[in-house]
């Protein structure tokens, strides 16, 4: 029984496990294992004679952490064959993955869970939500506008897509900083689903884009981004132009979007849906980086409980833009690594976490210091693997 990195020749075995455990079909499956899969980013559990029965992949990405570009690992393809389930193999793989990520200098891990409660046990916590719209296409009339010129996206437009995307997410935290290769993969994967992509050219050049698909009378927006209000309304005009083909619009928007207030009938199916989970891999490094960007707090001590990553366990003190182990008896704040991740990502405010009884605060002075240190910010991610 061994946890190790995958060997080159085991690619087909891992592909077979993926095929058995997930619902993905060709051509996506072969494309993914050609474009995304790498043995050096794949941990497997080898049962000896039974061979590889469980595995996970750690895809490398760059993420915006409060204005700083940081390396992260996006865990995907975590799967165990049925004959080996219930043996705790995935727990061991996740524990080893955390050690690998720390060694590689990745202070944060993200994943899209099959069950949120499964990963909560191991320190991952919901840090991203979408506002999901399921609305009648006719209700777009008040906000739609004929604006600009639309044309299908070409590969050479990736630079423009990225420019618009960066503007769109500029006030968000935790978004993926997409490379040219990331964009190519997004467009290729979108094409496998029969998706289409259009670019909007307005008065000031390219000002918006939309990735979408149409099926079962539903206009499904996979991603929409814009640089100004005219482009925003123009994109909705483009969507509304499909009213002969679709009756409903489905869109997963950032949680701070308020399009519903502009609809002719705002009382429709609009809900907040948990999306990606995150986990602090290196608490000390995150405290250091976060503190460097936060000059309002002179000092703060925090005690972290982390059963999977022992280097995160214990008390830390941030003081004068540096972090060290804290030797005091009672820290200002005490919480799990789950809650720490939500605080450091800006998903929860300190006062919200306190009101939910998710952490311990030593006294009122400690509460004031902690509130100055941890600042709430809208998180947004729209990348699925």
KOLTI-356296 format. One record per residue (C-alpha): residue in one letter; residue number from 0; x, y, z. Coordinates in steps of 0.2 Angstrom, whole numbers, plus 5000, padded with zeros to 4 digits. Layout:
BEGIN
+-----+-----+------+------+------+
| res |   n |   xx |   yy |   zz |
+-----+-----+------+------+------+
|   A | NUM |    X |    Y |    Z |
...
+-----+-----+------+------+------+
! end
This chain:
BEGIN
+-----+-----+------+------+------+
| res |   n |   xx |   yy |   zz |
+-----+-----+------+------+------+
|   X |   0 | 5000 | 5000 | 5000 |
|   X |   1 | 5009 | 5015 | 4994 |
|   X |   2 | 5005 | 5034 | 4990 |
|   X |   3 | 5016 | 5040 | 4976 |
|   X |   4 | 5017 | 5050 | 4960 |
|   X |   5 | 5010 | 5042 | 4945 |
|   X |   6 | 5021 | 5033 | 4933 |
|   X |   7 | 5021 | 5038 | 4914 |
|   X |   8 | 5014 | 5022 | 4909 |
|   X |   9 | 4999 | 5023 | 4921 |
|   X |  10 | 4990 | 5037 | 4911 |
|   X |  11 | 4978 | 5025 | 4904 |
|   X |  12 | 4974 | 5017 | 4921 |
|   X |  13 | 4970 | 5034 | 4928 |
|   X |  14 | 4960 | 5039 | 4913 |
|   X |  15 | 4950 | 5023 | 4916 |
|   X |  16 | 4947 | 5027 | 4934 |
|   X |  17 | 4941 | 5044 | 4929 |
|   X |  18 | 4929 | 5037 | 4915 |
|   X |  19 | 4922 | 5025 | 4928 |
|   X |  20 | 4919 | 5038 | 4942 |
|   X |  21 | 4913 | 5053 | 4932 |
|   X |  22 | 4901 | 5057 | 4918 |
|   X |  23 | 4913 | 5065 | 4906 |
|   X |  24 | 4912 | 5058 | 4888 |
|   X |  25 | 4923 | 5059 | 4873 |
|   X |  26 | 4930 | 5069 | 4865 |
|   X |  27 | 4932 | 5079 | 4882 |
|   X |  28 | 4940 | 5064 | 4890 |
|   X |  29 | 4954 | 5061 | 4878 |
|   X |  30 | 4957 | 5080 | 4876 |
|   X |  31 | 4959 | 5082 | 4895 |
|   X |  32 | 4971 | 5068 | 4897 |
|   X |  33 | 4981 | 5076 | 4882 |
|   X |  34 | 4980 | 5094 | 4887 |
|   X |  35 | 4979 | 5094 | 4906 |
|   X |  36 | 4985 | 5078 | 4913 |
|   X |  37 | 5003 | 5076 | 4919 |
|   X |  38 | 5010 | 5062 | 4929 |
|   X |  39 | 5021 | 5073 | 4940 |
|   X |  40 | 5005 | 5082 | 4946 |
|   X |  41 | 4996 | 5066 | 4950 |
|   X |  42 | 4996 | 5056 | 4966 |
|   X |  43 | 4990 | 5038 | 4966 |
|   X |  44 | 4986 | 5025 | 4979 |
|   X |  45 | 4994 | 5009 | 4974 |
|   X |  46 | 4987 | 4993 | 4983 |
|   X |  47 | 5001 | 4982 | 4976 |
|   X |  48 | 4993 | 4967 | 4966 |
|   X |  49 | 4977 | 4977 | 4963 |
|   X |  50 | 4987 | 4992 | 4956 |
|   X |  51 | 4982 | 5010 | 4956 |
|   X |  52 | 4964 | 5011 | 4964 |
|   X |  53 | 4963 | 5029 | 4969 |
|   X |  54 | 4971 | 5045 | 4963 |
|   X |  55 | 4970 | 5064 | 4962 |
|   X |  56 | 4978 | 5078 | 4951 |
|   X |  57 | 4985 | 5095 | 4957 |
|   X |  58 | 4983 | 5106 | 4942 |
|   X |  59 | 4994 | 5122 | 4943 |
|   X |  60 | 4986 | 5139 | 4941 |
|   X |  61 | 4990 | 5157 | 4946 |
|   X |  62 | 4977 | 5165 | 4957 |
|   X |  63 | 4974 | 5183 | 4962 |
|   X |  64 | 4977 | 5184 | 4981 |
|   X |  65 | 4972 | 5202 | 4986 |
|   X |  66 | 4982 | 5209 | 4972 |
|   X |  67 | 4996 | 5197 | 4973 |
|   X |  68 | 4999 | 5183 | 4960 |
|   X |  69 | 5001 | 5166 | 4969 |
|   X |  70 | 5004 | 5149 | 4964 |
|   X |  71 | 4989 | 5137 | 4968 |
|   X |  72 | 4985 | 5119 | 4965 |
|   X |  73 | 4967 | 5115 | 4959 |
|   X |  74 | 4963 | 5097 | 4964 |
|   X |  75 | 4953 | 5088 | 4951 |
|   X |  76 | 4949 | 5070 | 4947 |
|   X |  77 | 4949 | 5064 | 4965 |
|   X |  78 | 4942 | 5047 | 4963 |
|   X |  79 | 4943 | 5029 | 4970 |
|   X |  80 | 4937 | 5013 | 4962 |
|   X |  81 | 4922 | 5005 | 4972 |
|   X |  82 | 4931 | 4990 | 4978 |
|   X |  83 | 4943 | 5002 | 4987 |
|   X |  84 | 4931 | 5014 | 4994 |
|   X |  85 | 4928 | 5016 | 5013 |
|   X |  86 | 4947 | 5012 | 5017 |
|   X |  87 | 4952 | 5030 | 5019 |
|   X |  88 | 4963 | 5031 | 5004 |
|   X |  89 | 4958 | 5048 | 4998 |
|   X |  90 | 4961 | 5055 | 5015 |
|   X |  91 | 4979 | 5049 | 5014 |
|   X |  92 | 4981 | 5056 | 4996 |
|   X |  93 | 4974 | 5073 | 5002 |
|   X |  94 | 4987 | 5073 | 5016 |
|   X |  95 | 5001 | 5069 | 5005 |
|   X |  96 | 4995 | 5082 | 4992 |
|   X |  97 | 4995 | 5096 | 5006 |
|   X |  98 | 5014 | 5091 | 5009 |
|   X |  99 | 5018 | 5092 | 4991 |
|   X | 100 | 5009 | 5108 | 4988 |
|   X | 101 | 5018 | 5116 | 5003 |
|   X | 102 | 5035 | 5110 | 4996 |
|   X | 103 | 5031 | 5117 | 4979 |
|   X | 104 | 5027 | 5134 | 4987 |
|   X | 105 | 5008 | 5134 | 4984 |
|   X | 106 | 5000 | 5142 | 4999 |
|   X | 107 | 4982 | 5139 | 4994 |
|   X | 108 | 4972 | 5124 | 4987 |
|   X | 109 | 4956 | 5125 | 4978 |
|   X | 110 | 4944 | 5112 | 4972 |
|   X | 111 | 4926 | 5109 | 4966 |
|   X | 112 | 4919 | 5096 | 4977 |
|   X | 113 | 4907 | 5081 | 4973 |
|   X | 114 | 4901 | 5083 | 4991 |
|   X | 115 | 4905 | 5098 | 5002 |
|   X | 116 | 4904 | 5088 | 5018 |
|   X | 117 | 4918 | 5076 | 5013 |
|   X | 118 | 4931 | 5089 | 5010 |
|   X | 119 | 4926 | 5100 | 5025 |
|   X | 120 | 4932 | 5086 | 5036 |
|   X | 121 | 4950 | 5089 | 5029 |
|   X | 122 | 4951 | 5108 | 5030 |
|   X | 123 | 4943 | 5114 | 5013 |
|   X | 124 | 4929 | 5126 | 5015 |
|   X | 125 | 4917 | 5135 | 5004 |
|   X | 126 | 4925 | 5151 | 4998 |
|   X | 127 | 4916 | 5155 | 4982 |
|   X | 128 | 4898 | 5156 | 4978 |
|   X | 129 | 4888 | 5161 | 4962 |
|   X | 130 | 4872 | 5170 | 4960 |
|   X | 131 | 4862 | 5158 | 4949 |
|   X | 132 | 4849 | 5166 | 4938 |
|   X | 133 | 4835 | 5156 | 4930 |
|   X | 134 | 4825 | 5169 | 4922 |
|   X | 135 | 4812 | 5172 | 4908 |
|   X | 136 | 4821 | 5179 | 4892 |
|   X | 137 | 4807 | 5191 | 4890 |
|   X | 138 | 4811 | 5199 | 4907 |
|   X | 139 | 4827 | 5206 | 4899 |
|   X | 140 | 4818 | 5219 | 4889 |
|   X | 141 | 4821 | 5234 | 4902 |
|   X | 142 | 4840 | 5231 | 4901 |
|   X | 143 | 4843 | 5225 | 4883 |
|   X | 144 | 4850 | 5237 | 4871 |
|   X | 145 | 4856 | 5236 | 4853 |
|   X | 146 | 4874 | 5241 | 4855 |
|   X | 147 | 4890 | 5238 | 4846 |
|   X | 148 | 4895 | 5224 | 4833 |
|   X | 149 | 4896 | 5206 | 4838 |
|   X | 150 | 4906 | 5193 | 4829 |
|   X | 151 | 4912 | 5175 | 4834 |
|   X | 152 | 4928 | 5174 | 4844 |
|   X | 153 | 4944 | 5168 | 4835 |
|   X | 154 | 4959 | 5161 | 4843 |
|   X | 155 | 4969 | 5177 | 4840 |
|   X | 156 | 4956 | 5186 | 4850 |
|   X | 157 | 4962 | 5178 | 4867 |
|   X | 158 | 4972 | 5194 | 4871 |
|   X | 159 | 4956 | 5204 | 4870 |
|   X | 160 | 4946 | 5191 | 4880 |
|   X | 161 | 4959 | 5192 | 4893 |
|   X | 162 | 4960 | 5211 | 4894 |
|   X | 163 | 4941 | 5212 | 4896 |
|   X | 164 | 4941 | 5198 | 4909 |
|   X | 165 | 4955 | 5207 | 4919 |
|   X | 166 | 4944 | 5222 | 4920 |
|   X | 167 | 4929 | 5213 | 4924 |
|   X | 168 | 4937 | 5204 | 4939 |
|   X | 169 | 4948 | 5219 | 4945 |
|   X | 170 | 4938 | 5222 | 4961 |
|   X | 171 | 4936 | 5203 | 4965 |
|   X | 172 | 4948 | 5192 | 4975 |
|   X | 173 | 4953 | 5174 | 4972 |
|   X | 174 | 4951 | 5174 | 4953 |
|   X | 175 | 4962 | 5163 | 4942 |
|   X | 176 | 4975 | 5174 | 4932 |
|   X | 177 | 4973 | 5165 | 4915 |
|   X | 178 | 4987 | 5161 | 4904 |
|   X | 179 | 4986 | 5160 | 4885 |
|   X | 180 | 4985 | 5141 | 4887 |
|   X | 181 | 4971 | 5143 | 4900 |
|   X | 182 | 4961 | 5153 | 4887 |
|   X | 183 | 4964 | 5140 | 4873 |
|   X | 184 | 4958 | 5126 | 4885 |
|   X | 185 | 4942 | 5136 | 4890 |
|   X | 186 | 4937 | 5139 | 4872 |
|   X | 187 | 4941 | 5121 | 4867 |
|   X | 188 | 4931 | 5113 | 4881 |
|   X | 189 | 4917 | 5125 | 4878 |
|   X | 190 | 4917 | 5119 | 4860 |
|   X | 191 | 4915 | 5101 | 4865 |
|   X | 192 | 4898 | 5106 | 4873 |
|   X | 193 | 4892 | 5114 | 4858 |
|   X | 194 | 4896 | 5131 | 4865 |
|   X | 195 | 4898 | 5147 | 4855 |
|   X | 196 | 4908 | 5163 | 4860 |
|   X | 197 | 4905 | 5181 | 4853 |
|   X | 198 | 4915 | 5197 | 4855 |
|   X | 199 | 4907 | 5214 | 4857 |
|   X | 200 | 4915 | 5229 | 4848 |
|   X | 201 | 4909 | 5245 | 4855 |
|   X | 202 | 4913 | 5264 | 4854 |
|   X | 203 | 4930 | 5261 | 4863 |
|   X | 204 | 4935 | 5245 | 4854 |
|   X | 205 | 4931 | 5227 | 4861 |
|   X | 206 | 4921 | 5230 | 4877 |
|   X | 207 | 4913 | 5213 | 4881 |
|   X | 208 | 4911 | 5195 | 4877 |
|   X | 209 | 4900 | 5180 | 4880 |
|   X | 210 | 4902 | 5161 | 4880 |
|   X | 211 | 4885 | 5152 | 4879 |
|   X | 212 | 4876 | 5137 | 4873 |
|   X | 213 | 4857 | 5134 | 4868 |
|   X | 214 | 4848 | 5118 | 4871 |
|   X | 215 | 4830 | 5113 | 4878 |
|   X | 216 | 4824 | 5131 | 4875 |
|   X | 217 | 4837 | 5137 | 4888 |
|   X | 218 | 4851 | 5150 | 4884 |
|   X | 219 | 4865 | 5145 | 4895 |
|   X | 220 | 4878 | 5158 | 4899 |
|   X | 221 | 4894 | 5150 | 4903 |
|   X | 222 | 4904 | 5166 | 4905 |
|   X | 223 | 4899 | 5185 | 4902 |
|   X | 224 | 4911 | 5200 | 4905 |
|   X | 225 | 4910 | 5218 | 4900 |
|   X | 226 | 4920 | 5234 | 4903 |
|   X | 227 | 4906 | 5247 | 4904 |
|   X | 228 | 4887 | 5249 | 4906 |
|   X | 229 | 4884 | 5250 | 4887 |
|   X | 230 | 4893 | 5234 | 4884 |
|   X | 231 | 4883 | 5226 | 4899 |
|   X | 232 | 4866 | 5231 | 4891 |
|   X | 233 | 4873 | 5226 | 4873 |
|   X | 234 | 4876 | 5209 | 4879 |
|   X | 235 | 4859 | 5207 | 4886 |
|   X | 236 | 4852 | 5213 | 4869 |
|   X | 237 | 4862 | 5199 | 4861 |
|   X | 238 | 4854 | 5187 | 4873 |
|   X | 239 | 4837 | 5194 | 4870 |
|   X | 240 | 4839 | 5192 | 4851 |
|   X | 241 | 4838 | 5173 | 4854 |
|   X | 242 | 4820 | 5174 | 4861 |
|   X | 243 | 4814 | 5164 | 4846 |
|   X | 244 | 4826 | 5150 | 4851 |
|   X | 245 | 4825 | 5151 | 4870 |
|   X | 246 | 4813 | 5154 | 4883 |
|   X | 247 | 4824 | 5154 | 4899 |
|   X | 248 | 4841 | 5161 | 4903 |
|   X | 249 | 4853 | 5152 | 4915 |
|   X | 250 | 4868 | 5162 | 4921 |
|   X | 251 | 4880 | 5159 | 4936 |
|   X | 252 | 4885 | 5177 | 4940 |
|   X | 253 | 4896 | 5185 | 4953 |
|   X | 254 | 4887 | 5186 | 4970 |
|   X | 255 | 4888 | 5205 | 4970 |
|   X | 256 | 4878 | 5206 | 4953 |
|   X | 257 | 4861 | 5214 | 4955 |
|   X | 258 | 4854 | 5212 | 4937 |
|   X | 259 | 4838 | 5205 | 4945 |
|   X | 260 | 4833 | 5222 | 4951 |
|   X | 261 | 4833 | 5228 | 4933 |
|   X | 262 | 4822 | 5214 | 4926 |
|   X | 263 | 4804 | 5218 | 4922 |
|   X | 264 | 4799 | 5204 | 4934 |
|   X | 265 | 4813 | 5203 | 4948 |
|   X | 266 | 4804 | 5190 | 4957 |
|   X | 267 | 4811 | 5175 | 4948 |
|   X | 268 | 4823 | 5160 | 4952 |
|   X | 269 | 4838 | 5169 | 4958 |
|   X | 270 | 4848 | 5160 | 4972 |
|   X | 271 | 4865 | 5159 | 4979 |
|   X | 272 | 4874 | 5143 | 4976 |
|   X | 273 | 4890 | 5137 | 4984 |
|   X | 274 | 4904 | 5134 | 4971 |
|   X | 275 | 4922 | 5131 | 4974 |
|   X | 276 | 4931 | 5127 | 4990 |
|   X | 277 | 4948 | 5133 | 4996 |
|   X | 278 | 4960 | 5128 | 5009 |
|   X | 279 | 4975 | 5136 | 5017 |
|   X | 280 | 4990 | 5125 | 5014 |
|   X | 281 | 5003 | 5137 | 5022 |
|   X | 282 | 4995 | 5148 | 5036 |
|   X | 283 | 5012 | 5157 | 5040 |
|   X | 284 | 5015 | 5162 | 5022 |
|   X | 285 | 4997 | 5168 | 5020 |
|   X | 286 | 4998 | 5178 | 5036 |
|   X | 287 | 5014 | 5186 | 5030 |
|   X | 288 | 5008 | 5191 | 5013 |
|   X | 289 | 4991 | 5197 | 5019 |
|   X | 290 | 4999 | 5207 | 5033 |
|   X | 291 | 5011 | 5215 | 5020 |
|   X | 292 | 4996 | 5222 | 5011 |
|   X | 293 | 4987 | 5227 | 5027 |
|   X | 294 | 4994 | 5242 | 5037 |
|   X | 295 | 4980 | 5245 | 5049 |
|   X | 296 | 4984 | 5231 | 5062 |
|   X | 297 | 5000 | 5232 | 5071 |
|   X | 298 | 4999 | 5215 | 5079 |
|   X | 299 | 4987 | 5200 | 5080 |
|   X | 300 | 4990 | 5182 | 5087 |
|   X | 301 | 4980 | 5168 | 5080 |
|   X | 302 | 4979 | 5149 | 5085 |
|   X | 303 | 4975 | 5137 | 5071 |
|   X | 304 | 4969 | 5119 | 5072 |
|   X | 305 | 4973 | 5109 | 5057 |
|   X | 306 | 4973 | 5090 | 5058 |
|   X | 307 | 4979 | 5087 | 5041 |
|   X | 308 | 4994 | 5099 | 5040 |
|   X | 309 | 5004 | 5099 | 5056 |
|   X | 310 | 5015 | 5114 | 5051 |
|   X | 311 | 4999 | 5124 | 5052 |
|   X | 312 | 4994 | 5119 | 5070 |
|   X | 313 | 4998 | 5131 | 5084 |
|   X | 314 | 4999 | 5149 | 5087 |
|   X | 315 | 5006 | 5163 | 5076 |
|   X | 316 | 5009 | 5181 | 5079 |
|   X | 317 | 5008 | 5194 | 5065 |
|   X | 318 | 5018 | 5210 | 5071 |
|   X | 319 | 5026 | 5224 | 5061 |
|   X | 320 | 5024 | 5215 | 5045 |
|   X | 321 | 5032 | 5199 | 5050 |
|   X | 322 | 5025 | 5182 | 5057 |
|   X | 323 | 5032 | 5171 | 5070 |
|   X | 324 | 5027 | 5157 | 5081 |
|   X | 325 | 5018 | 5164 | 5096 |
|   X | 326 | 5023 | 5159 | 5114 |
|   X | 327 | 5009 | 5167 | 5123 |
|   X | 328 | 4996 | 5157 | 5133 |
|   X | 329 | 4980 | 5163 | 5124 |
|   X | 330 | 4979 | 5170 | 5106 |
|   X | 331 | 4968 | 5184 | 5101 |
|   X | 332 | 4959 | 5173 | 5089 |
|   X | 333 | 4957 | 5154 | 5089 |
|   X | 334 | 4949 | 5144 | 5074 |
|   X | 335 | 4950 | 5130 | 5062 |
|   X | 336 | 4960 | 5130 | 5046 |
|   X | 337 | 4943 | 5130 | 5038 |
|   X | 338 | 4937 | 5146 | 5045 |
|   X | 339 | 4955 | 5154 | 5044 |
|   X | 340 | 4954 | 5151 | 5025 |
|   X | 341 | 4937 | 5159 | 5023 |
|   X | 342 | 4943 | 5174 | 5033 |
|   X | 343 | 4960 | 5176 | 5023 |
|   X | 344 | 4951 | 5174 | 5007 |
|   X | 345 | 4939 | 5188 | 5012 |
|   X | 346 | 4924 | 5176 | 5010 |
|   X | 347 | 4918 | 5179 | 5028 |
|   X | 348 | 4920 | 5195 | 5038 |
|   X | 349 | 4927 | 5193 | 5056 |
|   X | 350 | 4911 | 5199 | 5063 |
|   X | 351 | 4901 | 5186 | 5053 |
|   X | 352 | 4912 | 5172 | 5058 |
|   X | 353 | 4910 | 5178 | 5076 |
|   X | 354 | 4891 | 5179 | 5075 |
|   X | 355 | 4891 | 5161 | 5068 |
|   X | 356 | 4901 | 5155 | 5083 |
|   X | 357 | 4915 | 5149 | 5071 |
|   X | 358 | 4929 | 5156 | 5081 |
|   X | 359 | 4935 | 5161 | 5098 |
|   X | 360 | 4939 | 5179 | 5102 |
|   X | 361 | 4949 | 5183 | 5118 |
|   X | 362 | 4941 | 5200 | 5122 |
|   X | 363 | 4934 | 5215 | 5114 |
|   X | 364 | 4951 | 5223 | 5111 |
|   X | 365 | 4956 | 5207 | 5101 |
|   X | 366 | 4940 | 5208 | 5091 |
|   X | 367 | 4944 | 5226 | 5086 |
|   X | 368 | 4961 | 5221 | 5081 |
|   X | 369 | 4955 | 5206 | 5071 |
|   X | 370 | 4942 | 5216 | 5062 |
|   X | 371 | 4955 | 5228 | 5056 |
|   X | 372 | 4966 | 5214 | 5050 |
|   X | 373 | 4953 | 5203 | 5041 |
|   X | 374 | 4944 | 5212 | 5027 |
|   X | 375 | 4929 | 5205 | 5018 |
|   X | 376 | 4930 | 5205 | 4999 |
|   X | 377 | 4919 | 5198 | 4985 |
|   X | 378 | 4927 | 5182 | 4979 |
|   X | 379 | 4924 | 5175 | 4961 |
|   X | 380 | 4930 | 5161 | 4951 |
|   X | 381 | 4923 | 5153 | 4935 |
|   X | 382 | 4935 | 5139 | 4931 |
|   X | 383 | 4930 | 5122 | 4934 |
|   X | 384 | 4946 | 5112 | 4933 |
+-----+-----+------+------+------+
! end
